[in-house]
Every structure is written in C-alpha cells, then in structure tokens.
C-alpha cells in the first residue's frame, strides 16, 4: 500500500504557512491548505488549496482526512484532539506539539478560560495568544522538521513519493 504523507494546514489564521511550504518542499510532501475562504497559495503541484465555507467546515474536513502518517498544523485545540484520535501528528504554529498525553489538559484549560471570559468582566485581560516572535518561528521549524522525520520513520514513504 502506498503511504502518502500530507501536511494539513488549518489556514485561516495560520502565521507559519510559508515555513510549512519550505519544509514540505524539502521532504517532497503534499500540503493541503484548508480555509473557509479562498487565499493565495504558491503555484506548486504538491500544494493544494481546499476551501470549505461555513463555520467549522474546514476543521471538519481536516479531521475527516488526516490520519496516521499525516501532520496537522493548527492552534485549534478541539481540532487537534480530533486529529490525534485519528493518529495524525499535530503541531501548533508556535512549535508546541499536541500529544495524547497533554490534549486532555489543553482542552480543560481552554474550557476553563472560556468560562472565565464569559463569567467575569475582570477576565477581559486574559486576551488572546501573544504575537509570533522570531523564536516561535524557529521553534516551529525545528519541531516540524522533527515531526516529519518521526513520521517518515514510522510510515516510510513509497517509491513514487520519493521521486
């Protein structure tokens, strides 16, 4: 059976698409850029834009497609959990991998913060994530490279994927 490694990007707010394209080219991997609306992607036979309009549609599509041997780039914790359940590897845009060991606590923390934001005016200072820094991009590139190599060891690509 042919094993085709794919990187799925939850693209609507992903700040590291260019980094993914660079790593994917290095390893001759397919990239599916999944978004709610059209956006620009490089003209490359291995990079495909998938548009799924509607709330949650892009996440649903990624969760249905991703599996063992694939990597998903997302900061969406529920999507990360769904992809991990399908044995995909998941990496956040700041280079923090989601794993089976930590996804439960990540979901619990997300829910707790959502409850705090809803229940208290004082919680408005909780804000969103800090902006991307150069060290975040560097960590992301390093972790993505590690994940690609781990996936290739666990699921060696077939002969035509190496062409």
Buried (B, 14 or more C-beta within 10 A) or exposed (E): EEBBBBBBBBBBEBBBBEBBBEBBBEBEBBBBBBBBEEEEBEEEEBBEBBBBEEEEBBBBBBBEBBEEBBBBBBBBBBBBBBBBEBBBBBBBBBBBBBEEEBBEEBBEEBEEEEEEBEEEEEBEEEEEEEEEEEEBBEBBBEBBEBBBEEBBEEBEBEEEBEE
